[in-house]
């Protein structure tokens, strides 16, 4: 590829949409020496970025923004008046709650902004997760209407990082690039060659779009099978972790995933984007929809099980106190992201049962916990006098809790529902408390009951 042809024209980068994808990409590019102009419509976000304070937690980006804001990192409501060399669309593409169909107006508006502020020939990169065909159907017509046919350089280059490791993975993960034409593809490869160690050129915009959806839907499917095993083990009163360990040990086929909640900004919506795109061409996915349904059912199932076990222990759940540890959608790598969090589906069940819910998270703010209906507290306060504890995330600090001092604070009979099984279950049972996890509900030994 003719990388040298484009080597001088990528100094000025515009990123439209400073959510997680845009924020981390801006940091990665700025520390590589690019001048990066982030664009967002939210005043709160712009104010925070202008002060060099990222509004989203991600290891490593605080240092980048503190050191480079105002030097090579800038934020505003619009792209610079004279445009940029590369315009990267990182806007959100949420699915609508009632229909589960993707909302693409953010993408269209971002393309319109680029068309207005930039010149023909600007390299335009779609990085948002979109339905197959959206780059060509939504972005391209807007650019061609403003710049004329033949003057558009457009690529689709999906973001595939995991939260907690984004800065490293932006450089280390293979970067897939699909182009509108050969010139677009060459420009896209030349640009991303300055960031990623490995490039994967593909033949079409649509190929790159499907790559991203395939990655995330496959992950959702893998996790769903671990959850299926947990649901089965629960019915047979078996230990799902024992089943999975024995299944995987020195066996050469793909490993089974451990059971766990599946959320986040991608896995909670991308399957619906693929399903919607598939239906538009007359195909109804068999596996994708079922995997998503199972993973969405899990938090509801757990909440119902927790309420049931509280009722079994104290006769009624009304007025009982439940301490919930971990409110973000995951605990490892640590994040404060609430998109797709299990607690959102659990809280209506807890409220209906009359539970008072205390909340703790190492990264999620007290204000956010309150917004979701919890009473923010320290871990020690949450345990004190609670009827039950529910550990939702596998944040490593929860595994370090000093149970010998915390467990005596719980009321008897009490429950510890350790979703990820990161606590010492034997210590919980030895303290006369019931211990349970995903798919795992052993009965407390009678002689341990005080």
Buried (B, 14 or more C-beta within 10 A) or exposed (E): BEBEEBEEBBEBBBBBBBBBBBBBBBBBBBBBEBBBBBBBBEEEBBEBBBEBEBBBBBBBBBEBBEBBBEEBBBBBEEBBEEBBBBBBBBBBBBBEEEEBBBEBEBBBBBBBBBBEBBEBBBBBBBBBBBBBBBBBBBBBEBBBEBBEEEEBBBBBBBBBBBBBBBBBBBEEBEBBBBBBBEBBBBBBBBBBBBBBEEBBBBEBBBBBBBBBBEBBBEBBBBBBBBBBBBBEBBEEEBBBBEBBEEEBEEEEEEEBBBBBBBBBBBBBBBBBBBBBBBEEEEEEBEEBBBBBEBBBBBBBBBBEBBBEBBBEBBEEBEEBBBBBBBBBBBBEBBBBBBBBBBBBBBBEBBEEBEBBBBBBBBBBEBEBBEEBBBBBBEBEBBBBEBBBBBBBBBBEEBBEBEBEEBBEBBBEBBBBBBBBBBBBBEBBBBBBBBBBBBBBBBEBEEEEEE
